[in-house]
Structure formats: C-alpha cells, structure tokens
Amino acid sequence: MKPVDVRAMTEDQLKDTLLKLKEEQFKLRFQQASGQMENTARYGQIRRDIARIQTVQTERKSHVEQGS
C-alpha cells in the first residue's frame, strides 16, 4: 500500500482497512509463534501499512483542529 493510496481513502475506509490489517497481524503473530509462518516479510509490510494509516489519521485530525 502506497501513501498516495492511503491519502485517497475516506475516514471510514481508513478505519476498515486498519481493522483488517490488525486482524491479519494478530493471525500472523500466532502463525509465527507456532512456526507455521510462510511469508515472514508480510509481517513487516503490515506493520508499515498500519503506521501509514495511523499517520494519515493523525495528520487529518491535527489539520481539523488547526482549522478550528
């Protein structure tokens, strides 16, 4: 997921995507603990995508607060 894609999403889409990514991260954590994880790089990708979404949400929140 690229930052441009994240910035194009609405707030509802961001929340839904964030929820899905956190669920996938949770599942991958169990797979890693049990030794069943096949694509180890996916865990890092999910972490970065979550960070991107949270960054955009924080930027939007601070922009709204500054505009008030």
PQR file with spaces between the fields and no chain letter, atoms N, CA, C, O and H, PARSE charges and radii, in Angstrom:
ATOM       1  N    MET     1       0.849   -1.169    0.000 -0.4000 1.5000
ATOM       2  CA   MET     1       0.000    0.000    0.000 -0.0000 2.0000
ATOM       3  C    MET     1       0.897    1.235    0.000  0.5500 1.7000
ATOM       4  O    MET     1       1.809    1.361    0.817 -0.5500 1.4000
ATOM       5  N    LYS     2       0.621    2.129   -0.922 -0.4000 1.5000
ATOM       6  CA   LYS     2       1.429    3.332   -1.045 -0.0000 2.0000
ATOM       7  C    LYS     2       0.769    4.486   -0.296  0.5500 1.7000
ATOM       8  O    LYS     2      -0.449    4.494   -0.119 -0.5500 1.4000
ATOM       9  H    LYS     2      -0.120    2.027   -1.586  0.4000 1.0000
ATOM      10  N    PRO     3       1.567    5.462    0.148 -0.5600 1.5000
ATOM      11  CA   PRO     3       0.996    6.609    0.863  0.2800 2.0000
ATOM      12  C    PRO     3      -0.059    7.357    0.049  0.5500 1.7000
ATOM      13  O    PRO     3      -1.017    7.879    0.618 -0.5500 1.4000
ATOM      14  N    VAL     4       0.102    7.415   -1.255 -0.4000 1.5000
ATOM      15  CA   VAL     4      -0.880    8.094   -2.111 -0.0000 2.0000
ATOM      16  C    VAL     4      -2.229    7.386   -2.013  0.5500 1.7000
ATOM      17  O    VAL     4      -3.276    8.031   -1.961 -0.5500 1.4000
ATOM      18  H    VAL     4       0.880    6.990   -1.717  0.4000 1.0000
ATOM      19  N    ASP     5      -2.192    6.057   -1.989 -0.4000 1.5000
ATOM      20  CA   ASP     5      -3.430    5.285   -1.875 -0.0000 2.0000
ATOM      21  C    ASP     5      -4.110    5.532   -0.533  0.5500 1.7000
ATOM      22  O    ASP     5      -5.333    5.652   -0.456 -0.5500 1.4000
ATOM      23  H    ASP     5      -1.341    5.533   -2.032  0.4000 1.0000
ATOM      24  N    VAL     6      -3.312    5.605    0.511 -0.4000 1.5000
ATOM      25  CA   VAL     6      -3.858    5.814    1.852 -0.0000 2.0000
ATOM      26  C    VAL     6      -4.489    7.199    1.958  0.5500 1.7000
ATOM      27  O    VAL     6      -5.564    7.348    2.538 -0.5500 1.4000
ATOM      28  H    VAL     6      -2.318    5.508    0.449  0.4000 1.0000
ATOM      29  N    ARG     7      -3.831    8.204    1.402 -0.4000 1.5000
ATOM      30  CA   ARG     7      -4.359    9.565    1.481 -0.0000 2.0000
ATOM      31  C    ARG     7      -5.647    9.733    0.669  0.5500 1.7000
ATOM      32  O    ARG     7      -6.447   10.625    0.952 -0.5500 1.4000
ATOM      33  H    ARG     7      -2.958    8.083    0.931  0.4000 1.0000
ATOM      34  N    ALA     8      -5.848    8.884   -0.330 -0.4000 1.5000
ATOM      35  CA   ALA     8      -7.056    8.982   -1.155 -0.0000 2.0000
ATOM      36  C    ALA     8      -8.267    8.358   -0.478  0.5500 1.7000
ATOM      37  O    ALA     8      -9.393    8.554   -0.937 -0.5500 1.4000
ATOM      38  H    ALA     8      -5.198    8.160   -0.561  0.4000 1.0000
ATOM      39  N    MET     9      -8.063    7.611    0.602 -0.4000 1.5000
ATOM      40  CA   MET     9      -9.167    6.938    1.285 -0.0000 2.0000
ATOM      41  C    MET     9      -9.941    7.901    2.178  0.5500 1.7000
ATOM      42  O    MET     9      -9.406    8.900    2.658 -0.5500 1.4000
ATOM      43  H    MET     9      -7.148    7.452    0.974  0.4000 1.0000
ATOM      44  N    THR    10     -11.215    7.574    2.387 -0.4000 1.5000
ATOM      45  CA   THR    10     -12.028    8.337    3.327 -0.0000 2.0000
ATOM      46  C    THR    10     -11.744    7.832    4.743  0.5500 1.7000
ATOM      47  O    THR    10     -11.052    6.830    4.923 -0.5500 1.4000
ATOM      48  H    THR    10     -11.649    6.762    1.997  0.4000 1.0000
ATOM      49  N    GLU    11     -12.273    8.518    5.726 -0.4000 1.5000
ATOM      50  CA   GLU    11     -12.066    8.115    7.121 -0.0000 2.0000
ATOM      51  C    GLU    11     -12.623    6.721    7.395  0.5500 1.7000
ATOM      52  O    GLU    11     -11.993    5.921    8.087 -0.5500 1.4000
ATOM      53  H    GLU    11     -12.835    9.331    5.580  0.4000 1.0000
ATOM      54  N    ASP    12     -13.795    6.433    6.855 -0.4000 1.5000
ATOM      55  CA   ASP    12     -14.394    5.111    7.062 -0.0000 2.0000
ATOM      56  C    ASP    12     -13.555    4.014    6.422  0.5500 1.7000
ATOM      57  O    ASP    12     -13.375    2.944    7.002 -0.5500 1.4000
ATOM      58  H    ASP    12     -14.307    7.082    6.293  0.4000 1.0000
ATOM      59  N    GLN    13     -13.047    4.281    5.235 -0.4000 1.5000
ATOM      60  CA   GLN    13     -12.198    3.300    4.568 -0.0000 2.0000
ATOM      61  C    GLN    13     -10.915    3.071    5.360  0.5500 1.7000
ATOM      62  O    GLN    13     -10.440    1.941    5.468 -0.5500 1.4000
ATOM      63  H    GLN    13     -13.193    5.150    4.764  0.4000 1.0000
ATOM      64  N    LEU    14     -10.355    4.147    5.914 -0.4000 1.5000
ATOM      65  CA   LEU    14      -9.141    4.020    6.717 -0.0000 2.0000
ATOM      66  C    LEU    14      -9.393    3.152    7.947  0.5500 1.7000
ATOM      67  O    LEU    14      -8.580    2.291    8.284 -0.5500 1.4000
ATOM      68  H    LEU    14     -10.741    5.065    5.827  0.4000 1.0000
ATOM      69  N    LYS    15     -10.523    3.384    8.613 -0.4000 1.5000
ATOM      70  CA   LYS    15     -10.836    2.606    9.807 -0.0000 2.0000
ATOM      71  C    LYS    15     -11.031    1.133    9.473  0.5500 1.7000
ATOM      72  O    LYS    15     -10.545    0.260   10.191 -0.5500 1.4000
ATOM      73  H    LYS    15     -11.183    4.083    8.339  0.4000 1.0000
ATOM      74  N    ASP    16     -11.744    0.857    8.381 -0.4000 1.5000
ATOM      75  CA   ASP    16     -11.978   -0.528    7.967 -0.0000 2.0000
ATOM      76  C    ASP    16     -10.674   -1.226    7.604  0.5500 1.7000
ATOM      77  O    ASP    16     -10.438   -2.364    8.011 -0.5500 1.4000
ATOM      78  H    ASP    16     -12.139    1.566    7.797  0.4000 1.0000
ATOM      79  N    THR    17      -9.833   -0.547    6.840 -0.4000 1.5000
ATOM      80  CA   THR    17      -8.555   -1.128    6.428 -0.0000 2.0000
ATOM      81  C    THR    17      -7.658   -1.364    7.635  0.5500 1.7000
ATOM      82  O    THR    17      -6.980   -2.388    7.724 -0.5500 1.4000
ATOM      83  H    THR    17     -10.025    0.377    6.509  0.4000 1.0000
ATOM      84  N    LEU    18      -7.657   -0.419    8.554 -0.4000 1.5000
ATOM      85  CA   LEU    18      -6.846   -0.566    9.763 -0.0000 2.0000
ATOM      86  C    LEU    18      -7.301   -1.766   10.579  0.5500 1.7000
ATOM      87  O    LEU    18      -6.475   -2.522   11.092 -0.5500 1.4000
ATOM      88  H    LEU    18      -8.207    0.413    8.482  0.4000 1.0000
ATOM      89  N    LEU    19      -8.594   -1.941   10.700 -0.4000 1.5000
ATOM      90  CA   LEU    19      -9.134   -3.083   11.439 -0.0000 2.0000
ATOM      91  C    LEU    19      -8.732   -4.402   10.780  0.5500 1.7000
ATOM      92  O    LEU    19      -8.326   -5.339   11.467 -0.5500 1.4000
ATOM      93  H    LEU    19      -9.265   -1.328   10.283  0.4000 1.0000
ATOM      94  N    LYS    20      -8.841   -4.478    9.465 -0.4000 1.5000
ATOM      95  CA   LYS    20      -8.471   -5.696    8.741 -0.0000 2.0000
ATOM      96  C    LYS    20      -6.978   -5.999    8.895  0.5500 1.7000
ATOM      97  O    LYS    20      -6.587   -7.151    9.084 -0.5500 1.4000
ATOM      98  H    LYS    20      -9.171   -3.716    8.907  0.4000 1.0000
ATOM      99  N    LEU    21      -6.152   -4.956    8.815 -0.4000 1.5000
ATOM     100  CA   LEU    21      -4.712   -5.162    8.943 -0.0000 2.0000
ATOM     101  C    LEU    21      -4.335   -5.631   10.348  0.5500 1.7000
ATOM     102  O    LEU    21      -3.457   -6.479   10.509 -0.5500 1.4000
ATOM     103  H    LEU    21      -6.470   -4.020    8.662  0.4000 1.0000
ATOM     104  N    LYS    22      -4.996   -5.080   11.360 -0.4000 1.5000
ATOM     105  CA   LYS    22      -4.703   -5.506   12.725 -0.0000 2.0000
ATOM     106  C    LYS    22      -5.128   -6.948   12.964  0.5500 1.7000
ATOM     107  O    LYS    22      -4.465   -7.682   13.698 -0.5500 1.4000
ATOM     108  H    LYS    22      -5.709   -4.391   11.230  0.4000 1.0000
ATOM     109  N    GLU    23      -6.236   -7.354   12.345 -0.4000 1.5000
ATOM     110  CA   GLU    23      -6.671   -8.750   12.463 -0.0000 2.0000
ATOM     111  C    GLU    23      -5.658   -9.681   11.792  0.5500 1.7000
ATOM     112  O    GLU    23      -5.317  -10.736   12.327 -0.5500 1.4000
ATOM     113  H    GLU    23      -6.774   -6.758   11.749  0.4000 1.0000
ATOM     114  N    GLU    24      -5.189   -9.274   10.619 -0.4000 1.5000
ATOM     115  CA   GLU    24      -4.202  -10.093    9.912 -0.0000 2.0000
ATOM     116  C    GLU    24      -2.896  -10.158   10.693  0.5500 1.7000
ATOM     117  O    GLU    24      -2.251  -11.206   10.736 -0.5500 1.4000
ATOM     118  H    GLU    24      -5.466   -8.417   10.185  0.4000 1.0000
ATOM     119  N    GLN    25      -2.506   -9.054   11.306 -0.4000 1.5000
ATOM     120  CA   GLN    25      -1.296   -9.024   12.122 -0.0000 2.0000
ATOM     121  C    GLN    25      -1.439   -9.982   13.307  0.5500 1.7000
ATOM     122  O    GLN    25      -0.492  -10.680   13.670 -0.5500 1.4000
ATOM     123  H    GLN    25      -3.030   -8.203   11.270  0.4000 1.0000
ATOM     124  N    PHE    26      -2.608  -10.005   13.892 -0.4000 1.5000
ATOM     125  CA   PHE    26      -2.871  -10.896   15.020 -0.0000 2.0000
ATOM     126  C    PHE    26      -2.726  -12.358   14.595  0.5500 1.7000
ATOM     127  O    PHE    26      -2.113  -13.159   15.300 -0.5500 1.4000
ATOM     128  H    PHE    26      -3.377   -9.438   13.597  0.4000 1.0000
ATOM     129  N    LYS    27      -3.294  -12.695   13.438 -0.4000 1.5000
ATOM     130  CA   LYS    27      -3.210  -14.067   12.927 -0.0000 2.0000
ATOM     131  C    LYS    27      -1.768  -14.438   12.603  0.5500 1.7000
ATOM     132  O    LYS    27      -1.329  -15.552   12.889 -0.5500 1.4000
ATOM     133  H    LYS    27      -3.792  -12.045   12.865  0.4000 1.0000
ATOM     134  N    LEU    28      -1.040  -13.512   12.012 -0.4000 1.5000
ATOM     135  CA   LEU    28       0.355  -13.788   11.667 -0.0000 2.0000
ATOM     136  C    LEU    28       1.224  -13.976   12.909  0.5500 1.7000
ATOM     137  O    LEU    28       2.182  -14.749   12.901 -0.5500 1.4000
ATOM     138  H    LEU    28      -1.396  -12.607   11.780  0.4000 1.0000
ATOM     139  N    ARG    29       0.876  -13.265   13.964 -0.4000 1.5000
ATOM     140  CA   ARG    29       1.635  -13.403   15.207 -0.0000 2.0000
ATOM     141  C    ARG    29       1.514  -14.833   15.742  0.5500 1.7000
ATOM     142  O    ARG    29       2.493  -15.403   16.222 -0.5500 1.4000
ATOM     143  H    ARG    29       0.098  -12.637   13.971  0.4000 1.0000
ATOM     144  N    PHE    30       0.321  -15.404   15.660 -0.4000 1.5000
ATOM     145  CA   PHE    30       0.132  -16.782   16.102 -0.0000 2.0000
ATOM     146  C    PHE    30       0.837  -17.763   15.172  0.5500 1.7000
ATOM     147  O    PHE    30       1.409  -18.755   15.624 -0.5500 1.4000
ATOM     148  H    PHE    30      -0.475  -14.941   15.271  0.4000 1.0000
ATOM     149  N    GLN    31       0.793  -17.485   13.881 -0.4000 1.5000
ATOM     150  CA   GLN    31       1.492  -18.360   12.943 -0.0000 2.0000
ATOM     151  C    GLN    31       2.993  -18.347   13.200  0.5500 1.7000
ATOM     152  O    GLN    31       3.653  -19.383   13.119 -0.5500 1.4000
ATOM     153  H    GLN    31       0.329  -16.679   13.513  0.4000 1.0000
ATOM     154  N    GLN    32       3.525  -17.178   13.509 -0.4000 1.5000
ATOM     155  CA   GLN    32       4.950  -17.057   13.779 -0.0000 2.0000
ATOM     156  C    GLN    32       5.319  -17.809   15.055  0.5500 1.7000
ATOM     157  O    GLN    32       6.360  -18.464   15.115 -0.5500 1.4000
ATOM     158  H    GLN    32       2.989  -16.336   13.575  0.4000 1.0000
ATOM     159  N    ALA    33       4.486  -17.717   16.047 -0.4000 1.5000
ATOM     160  CA   ALA    33       4.769  -18.391   17.320 -0.0000 2.0000
ATOM     161  C    ALA    33       4.721  -19.907   17.180  0.5500 1.7000
ATOM     162  O    ALA    33       5.461  -20.622   17.856 -0.5500 1.4000
ATOM     163  H    ALA    33       3.641  -17.185   15.998  0.4000 1.0000
ATOM     164  N    SER    34       3.847  -20.395   16.299 -0.4000 1.5000
ATOM     165  CA   SER    34       3.722  -21.846   16.134 -0.0000 2.0000
ATOM     166  C    SER    34       4.632  -22.381   15.029  0.5500 1.7000
ATOM     167  O    SER    34       4.648  -23.585   14.772 -0.5500 1.4000
ATOM     168  H    SER    34       3.246  -19.814   15.750  0.4000 1.0000
ATOM     169  N    GLY    35       5.383  -21.508   14.380 -0.4000 1.5000
ATOM     170  CA   GLY    35       6.320  -21.936   13.356 -0.0000 2.0000
ATOM     171  C    GLY    35       5.681  -22.237   12.016  0.5500 1.7000
ATOM     172  O    GLY    35       6.291  -22.916   11.190 -0.5500 1.4000
ATOM     173  H    GLY    35       5.371  -20.530   14.589  0.4000 1.0000
ATOM     174  N    GLN    36       4.474  -21.753   11.773 -0.4000 1.5000
ATOM     175  CA   GLN    36       3.757  -22.025   10.528 -0.0000 2.0000
ATOM     176  C    GLN    36       3.814  -20.863    9.539  0.5500 1.7000
ATOM     177  O    GLN    36       3.232  -20.941    8.457 -0.5500 1.4000
ATOM     178  H    GLN    36       3.979  -21.201   12.444  0.4000 1.0000
ATOM     179  N    MET    37       4.494  -19.814    9.896 -0.4000 1.5000
ATOM     180  CA   MET    37       4.518  -18.625    9.048 -0.0000 2.0000
ATOM     181  C    MET    37       5.364  -18.879    7.802  0.5500 1.7000
ATOM     182  O    MET    37       6.534  -19.251    7.897 -0.5500 1.4000
ATOM     183  H    MET    37       4.966  -19.751   10.775  0.4000 1.0000
ATOM     184  N    GLU    38       4.756  -18.674    6.636 -0.4000 1.5000
ATOM     185  CA   GLU    38       5.436  -18.936    5.378 -0.0000 2.0000
ATOM     186  C    GLU    38       6.128  -17.691    4.836  0.5500 1.7000
ATOM     187  O    GLU    38       7.292  -17.749    4.440 -0.5500 1.4000
ATOM     188  H    GLU    38       3.806  -18.372    6.558  0.4000 1.0000
ATOM     189  N    ASN    39       5.423  -16.576    4.817 -0.4000 1.5000
ATOM     190  CA   ASN    39       5.964  -15.338    4.268 -0.0000 2.0000
ATOM     191  C    ASN    39       6.298  -14.397    5.430  0.5500 1.7000
ATOM     192  O    ASN    39       5.439  -13.648    5.895 -0.5500 1.4000
ATOM     193  H    ASN    39       4.477  -16.530    5.138  0.4000 1.0000
ATOM     194  N    THR    40       7.520  -14.442    5.883 -0.4000 1.5000
ATOM     195  CA   THR    40       7.901  -13.649    7.049 -0.0000 2.0000
ATOM     196  C    THR    40       7.940  -12.153    6.748  0.5500 1.7000
ATOM     197  O    THR    40       7.795  -11.341    7.661 -0.5500 1.4000
ATOM     198  H    THR    40       8.218  -15.050    5.505  0.4000 1.0000
ATOM     199  N    ALA    41       8.130  -11.784    5.515 -0.4000 1.5000
ATOM     200  CA   ALA    41       8.185  -10.369    5.147 -0.0000 2.0000
ATOM     201  C    ALA    41       6.820   -9.703    5.253  0.5500 1.7000
ATOM     202  O    ALA    41       6.733   -8.483    5.392 -0.5500 1.4000
ATOM     203  H    ALA    41       8.248  -12.444    4.773  0.4000 1.0000
ATOM     204  N    ARG    42       5.766  -10.487    5.188 -0.4000 1.5000
ATOM     205  CA   ARG    42       4.406   -9.932    5.236 -0.0000 2.0000
ATOM     206  C    ARG    42       4.148   -9.222    6.556  0.5500 1.7000
ATOM     207  O    ARG    42       3.436   -8.219    6.595 -0.5500 1.4000
ATOM     208  H    ARG    42       5.837  -11.478    5.075  0.4000 1.0000
ATOM     209  N    TYR    43       4.722   -9.735    7.634 -0.4000 1.5000
ATOM     210  CA   TYR    43       4.520   -9.122    8.947 -0.0000 2.0000
ATOM     211  C    TYR    43       5.046   -7.680    8.948  0.5500 1.7000
ATOM     212  O    TYR    43       4.392   -6.782    9.477 -0.5500 1.4000
ATOM     213  H    TYR    43       5.301  -10.550    7.603  0.4000 1.0000
ATOM     214  N    GLY    44       6.198   -7.467    8.368 -0.4000 1.5000
ATOM     215  CA   GLY    44       6.765   -6.117    8.289 -0.0000 2.0000
ATOM     216  C    GLY    44       5.952   -5.201    7.401  0.5500 1.7000
ATOM     217  O    GLY    44       5.796   -4.016    7.698 -0.5500 1.4000
ATOM     218  H    GLY    44       6.730   -8.197    7.938  0.4000 1.0000
ATOM     219  N    GLN    45       5.432   -5.743    6.310 -0.4000 1.5000
ATOM     220  CA   GLN    45       4.594   -4.951    5.412 -0.0000 2.0000
ATOM     221  C    GLN    45       3.335   -4.471    6.128  0.5500 1.7000
ATOM     222  O    GLN    45       2.920   -3.321    5.981 -0.5500 1.4000
ATOM     223  H    GLN    45       5.558   -6.705    6.068  0.4000 1.0000
ATOM     224  N    ILE    46       2.745   -5.359    6.894 -0.4000 1.5000
ATOM     225  CA   ILE    46       1.523   -4.999    7.621 -0.0000 2.0000
ATOM     226  C    ILE    46       1.826   -3.914    8.644  0.5500 1.7000
ATOM     227  O    ILE    46       1.058   -2.963    8.790 -0.5500 1.4000
ATOM     228  H    ILE    46       3.082   -6.292    7.014  0.4000 1.0000
ATOM     229  N    ARG    47       2.942   -4.054    9.354 -0.4000 1.5000
ATOM     230  CA   ARG    47       3.316   -3.036   10.349 -0.0000 2.0000
ATOM     231  C    ARG    47       3.474   -1.669    9.700  0.5500 1.7000
ATOM     232  O    ARG    47       3.018   -0.665   10.248 -0.5500 1.4000
ATOM     233  H    ARG    47       3.566   -4.827    9.236  0.4000 1.0000
ATOM     234  N    ARG    48       4.116   -1.621    8.539 -0.4000 1.5000
ATOM     235  CA   ARG    48       4.305   -0.342    7.848 -0.0000 2.0000
ATOM     236  C    ARG    48       2.976    0.224    7.344  0.5500 1.7000
ATOM     237  O    ARG    48       2.749    1.431    7.418 -0.5500 1.4000
ATOM     238  H    ARG    48       4.487   -2.436    8.093  0.4000 1.0000
ATOM     239  N    ASP    49       2.106   -0.638    6.835 -0.4000 1.5000
ATOM     240  CA   ASP    49       0.797   -0.172    6.369 -0.0000 2.0000
ATOM     241  C    ASP    49      -0.028    0.392    7.520  0.5500 1.7000
ATOM     242  O    ASP    49      -0.697    1.413    7.363 -0.5500 1.4000
ATOM     243  H    ASP    49       2.291   -1.618    6.775  0.4000 1.0000
ATOM     244  N    ILE    50       0.018   -0.265    8.670 -0.4000 1.5000
ATOM     245  CA   ILE    50      -0.696    0.237    9.854 -0.0000 2.0000
ATOM     246  C    ILE    50      -0.144    1.603   10.240  0.5500 1.7000
ATOM     247  O    ILE    50      -0.908    2.517   10.551 -0.5500 1.4000
ATOM     248  H    ILE    50       0.562   -1.095    8.798  0.4000 1.0000
ATOM     249  N    ALA    51       1.164    1.745   10.223 -0.4000 1.5000
ATOM     250  CA   ALA    51       1.783    3.028   10.576 -0.0000 2.0000
ATOM     251  C    ALA    51       1.382    4.125    9.590  0.5500 1.7000
ATOM     252  O    ALA    51       1.130    5.261    9.992 -0.5500 1.4000
ATOM     253  H    ALA    51       1.784    1.003    9.970  0.4000 1.0000
ATOM     254  N    ARG    52       1.323    3.789    8.309 -0.4000 1.5000
ATOM     255  CA   ARG    52       0.913    4.781    7.305 -0.0000 2.0000
ATOM     256  C    ARG    52      -0.508    5.265    7.561  0.5500 1.7000
ATOM     257  O    ARG    52      -0.783    6.464    7.516 -0.5500 1.4000
ATOM     258  H    ARG    52       1.527    2.866    7.983  0.4000 1.0000
ATOM     259  N    ILE    53      -1.398    4.332    7.829 -0.4000 1.5000
ATOM     260  CA   ILE    53      -2.793    4.696    8.068 -0.0000 2.0000
ATOM     261  C    ILE    53      -2.914    5.557    9.312  0.5500 1.7000
ATOM     262  O    ILE    53      -3.623    6.563    9.304 -0.5500 1.4000
ATOM     263  H    ILE    53      -1.174    3.358    7.866  0.4000 1.0000
ATOM     264  N    GLN    54      -2.234    5.176   10.376 -0.4000 1.5000
ATOM     265  CA   GLN    54      -2.302    5.955   11.609 -0.0000 2.0000
ATOM     266  C    GLN    54      -1.700    7.340   11.426  0.5500 1.7000
ATOM     267  O    GLN    54      -2.184    8.305   12.018 -0.5500 1.4000
ATOM     268  H    GLN    54      -1.658    4.359   10.383  0.4000 1.0000
ATOM     269  N    THR    55      -0.659    7.452   10.619 -0.4000 1.5000
ATOM     270  CA   THR    55      -0.053    8.758   10.348 -0.0000 2.0000
ATOM     271  C    THR    55      -1.026    9.667    9.618  0.5500 1.7000
ATOM     272  O    THR    55      -1.164   10.839    9.965 -0.5500 1.4000
ATOM     273  H    THR    55      -0.267    6.669   10.138  0.4000 1.0000
ATOM     274  N    VAL    56      -1.696    9.136    8.614 -0.4000 1.5000
ATOM     275  CA   VAL    56      -2.665    9.939    7.857 -0.0000 2.0000
ATOM     276  C    VAL    56      -3.825   10.354    8.757  0.5500 1.7000
ATOM     277  O    VAL    56      -4.297   11.488    8.673 -0.5500 1.4000
ATOM     278  H    VAL    56      -1.584    8.184    8.332  0.4000 1.0000
ATOM     279  N    GLN    57      -4.287    9.450    9.615 -0.4000 1.5000
ATOM     280  CA   GLN    57      -5.376    9.801   10.530 -0.0000 2.0000
ATOM     281  C    GLN    57      -4.945   10.914   11.480  0.5500 1.7000
ATOM     282  O    GLN    57      -5.724   11.827   11.754 -0.5500 1.4000
ATOM     283  H    GLN    57      -3.903    8.529    9.683  0.4000 1.0000
ATOM     284  N    THR    58      -3.729   10.849   11.979 -0.4000 1.5000
ATOM     285  CA   THR    58      -3.215   11.879   12.885 -0.0000 2.0000
ATOM     286  C    THR    58      -3.070   13.214   12.160  0.5500 1.7000
ATOM     287  O    THR    58      -3.405   14.262   12.713 -0.5500 1.4000
ATOM     288  H    THR    58      -3.096   10.107   11.756  0.4000 1.0000
ATOM     289  N    GLU    59      -2.573   13.177   10.928 -0.4000 1.5000
ATOM     290  CA   GLU    59      -2.436   14.407   10.148 -0.0000 2.0000
ATOM     291  C    GLU    59      -3.790   15.067    9.920  0.5500 1.7000
ATOM     292  O    GLU    59      -3.933   16.282   10.063 -0.5500 1.4000
ATOM     293  H    GLU    59      -2.301   12.326   10.480  0.4000 1.0000
ATOM     294  N    ARG    60      -4.775   14.256    9.566 -0.4000 1.5000
ATOM     295  CA   ARG    60      -6.112   14.802    9.311 -0.0000 2.0000
ATOM     296  C    ARG    60      -6.712   15.375   10.585  0.5500 1.7000
ATOM     297  O    ARG    60      -7.370   16.415   10.555 -0.5500 1.4000
ATOM     298  H    ARG    60      -4.658   13.270    9.451  0.4000 1.0000
ATOM     299  N    LYS    61      -6.490   14.705   11.690 -0.4000 1.5000
ATOM     300  CA   LYS    61      -7.038   15.165   12.963 -0.0000 2.0000
ATOM     301  C    LYS    61      -6.399   16.500   13.354  0.5500 1.7000
ATOM     302  O    LYS    61      -7.100   17.416   13.783 -0.5500 1.4000
ATOM     303  H    LYS    61      -5.956   13.860   11.715  0.4000 1.0000
ATOM     304  N    SER    62      -5.079   16.617   13.211 -0.4000 1.5000
ATOM     305  CA   SER    62      -4.416   17.857   13.581 -0.0000 2.0000
ATOM     306  C    SER    62      -4.779   18.985   12.613  0.5500 1.7000
ATOM     307  O    SER    62      -4.847   20.148   13.011 -0.5500 1.4000
ATOM     308  H    SER    62      -4.509   15.873   12.862  0.4000 1.0000
ATOM     309  N    HIS    63      -5.010   18.647   11.353 -0.4000 1.5000
ATOM     310  CA   HIS    63      -5.416   19.662   10.377 -0.0000 2.0000
ATOM     311  C    HIS    63      -6.794   20.212   10.714  0.5500 1.7000
ATOM     312  O    HIS    63      -7.029   21.414   10.584 -0.5500 1.4000
ATOM     313  H    HIS    63      -4.954   17.702   11.030  0.4000 1.0000
ATOM     314  N    VAL    64      -7.706   19.346   11.146 -0.4000 1.5000
ATOM     315  CA   VAL    64      -9.048   19.790   11.522 -0.0000 2.0000
ATOM     316  C    VAL    64      -8.979   20.656   12.778  0.5500 1.7000
ATOM     317  O    VAL    64      -9.681   21.662   12.876 -0.5500 1.4000
ATOM     318  H    VAL    64      -7.514   18.370   11.252  0.4000 1.0000
ATOM     319  N    GLU    65      -8.142   20.274   13.735 -0.4000 1.5000
ATOM     320  CA   GLU    65      -8.021   21.038   14.973 -0.0000 2.0000
ATOM     321  C    GLU    65      -7.394   22.407   14.720  0.5500 1.7000
ATOM     322  O    GLU    65      -7.776   23.386   15.361 -0.5500 1.4000
ATOM     323  H    GLU    65      -7.571   19.456   13.656  0.4000 1.0000
ATOM     324  N    GLN    66      -6.451   22.488   13.807 -0.4000 1.5000
ATOM     325  CA   GLN    66      -5.829   23.778   13.488 -0.0000 2.0000
ATOM     326  C    GLN    66      -6.777   24.688   12.732  0.5500 1.7000
ATOM     327  O    GLN    66      -6.695   25.911   12.847 -0.5500 1.4000
ATOM     328  H    GLN    66      -6.141   21.693   13.286  0.4000 1.0000
ATOM     329  N    GLY    67      -7.668   24.102   11.968 -0.4000 1.5000
ATOM     330  CA   GLY    67      -8.626   24.896   11.189 -0.0000 2.0000
ATOM     331  C    GLY    67      -9.723   25.488   12.049  0.5500 1.7000
ATOM     332  O    GLY    67     -10.395   26.430   11.630 -0.5500 1.4000
ATOM     333  H    GLY    67      -7.735   23.109   11.875  0.4000 1.0000
ATOM     334  N    SER    68      -9.919   24.949   13.252 -0.4000 1.5000
ATOM     335  CA   SER    68     -10.997   25.431   14.126 -0.0000 2.0000
ATOM     336  C    SER    68     -10.627   26.694   14.836  0.5500 1.7000
ATOM     337  O    SER    68     -11.426   27.225   15.607 -0.5500 1.4000
ATOM     338  H    SER    68      -9.373   24.184   13.592  0.4000 1.0000
